[in-house]
Amino acid sequence: MTWSWPRTAGAHDEQLQSFDLADLAARYHLDLGATNQAILAELPTAQQGPSGSTVVVAVEAKACMTAHIKAPPRLYDELTSSRTTVHGDNTNALAVGLVMATSPRPSSAPASRPPSTRS
């Protein structure tokens, strides 16, 4: 049994356009340098789909800035939920999880600092 959302044509459907990563870099004023700009220019463009389109690629970005020991269960749950949602629409979709974590230099970590001395 399959079910799909009823779809109504909207004004935004007529404004769909293709875009590429070079367009996004320009939109967000990223200074990539000539080499990286050339690499982005060689990548294919992506076509935006109307609301209700089948998911082909989905990227879920998560961050872990503190409490690294407590973060894995939360990150696992959030990324697994996203993957399940994406694959619920299209089992052949590419579901990508991106996790960013801080990693302080050993000399700046609070545990490695010498205790302060007061006179």
C-alpha positions in Angstrom: 0.0 0.0 0.0 1.4 3.4 -0.9 0.1 6.9 -0.1 1.3 10.2 -1.3 0.4 13.7 -0.3 -2.3 15.4 -2.5 -0.6 18.0 -4.6 -1.9 21.3 -5.8 -0.1 23.5 -8.2 1.1 26.6 -6.6 2.7 29.8 -7.9 6.0 28.8 -6.5 6.1 25.7 -8.8 6.4 28.0 -11.8 9.4 29.7 -10.3 11.5 26.5 -10.0 15.0 26.8 -11.4 18.3 25.0 -11.5 21.1 26.0 -9.1 24.6 24.9 -8.4 27.0 25.1 -5.6 28.8 28.0 -7.2 25.6 30.0 -7.0 25.2 29.2 -3.3 28.8 30.2 -2.7 28.2 33.5 -4.4 24.9 34.0 -2.6 26.5 33.6 0.8 29.7 35.6 -0.1 32.1 32.6 0.4 35.7 33.4 -0.5 36.7 30.1 -2.0 39.7 31.1 -4.1 40.2 30.5 -7.8 41.0 26.8 -7.4 37.9 25.9 -5.4 35.7 28.1 -7.6 36.9 26.2 -10.7 36.1 22.9 -9.0 32.6 24.1 -8.2 32.1 25.4 -11.7 32.7 21.8 -13.1 30.0 20.2 -10.9 26.6 19.6 -12.4 23.6 21.7 -11.6 20.7 20.5 -9.6 17.0 21.0 -10.6 14.7 22.1 -7.8 11.5 20.1 -7.6 8.0 21.2 -6.7 6.5 20.6 -3.3 5.9 16.9 -2.8 8.7 15.8 -5.1 10.5 12.6 -4.4 13.7 13.0 -2.3 16.9 12.1 -4.2 19.5 13.6 -1.8 19.1 14.8 1.7 21.8 16.2 4.0 21.3 16.5 7.7 23.9 18.6 9.6 24.3 18.4 13.3 26.7 20.1 15.7 28.3 19.0 18.9 30.1 21.9 20.6 30.2 20.7 24.2 29.4 17.7 26.3 31.0 15.3 23.8 30.5 12.3 26.1 26.7 12.9 26.3 26.2 13.8 22.6 26.4 10.4 20.8 22.9 9.1 21.8 21.3 12.4 20.7 23.2 12.6 17.5 22.5 8.9 16.7 18.8 9.4 17.4 18.5 12.6 15.3 20.4 11.3 12.3 18.6 7.9 12.4 15.3 9.7 12.4 16.3 11.8 9.5 17.5 8.8 7.5 14.3 6.9 8.3 12.2 9.9 7.0 14.2 10.2 3.8 14.1 6.5 3.1 10.4 6.4 3.9 9.9 8.5 0.7 12.5 6.9 -1.5 14.6 3.8 -0.5 17.1 4.7 -3.2 17.7 8.2 -1.9 21.1 9.3 -0.7 20.8 10.2 3.0 23.9 12.0 4.3 24.7 12.8 7.9 27.2 15.5 8.6 28.4 16.0 12.2 30.6 18.9 13.3 32.4 18.6 16.6 34.7 21.1 18.3 38.1 19.8 19.2 40.1 22.2 21.4 43.8 22.2 21.4 45.1 20.3 24.4 46.7 23.4 25.8 43.3 25.2 25.8 41.2 22.5 27.3 40.2 23.4 30.9 41.5 20.1 32.4 45.0 20.8 31.0 45.3 24.3 32.4 47.4 24.7 35.5 45.5 25.8 38.6 45.5 29.5 39.1 47.5 30.8 42.0 46.4 33.8 44.0 48.6 35.7 46.4 
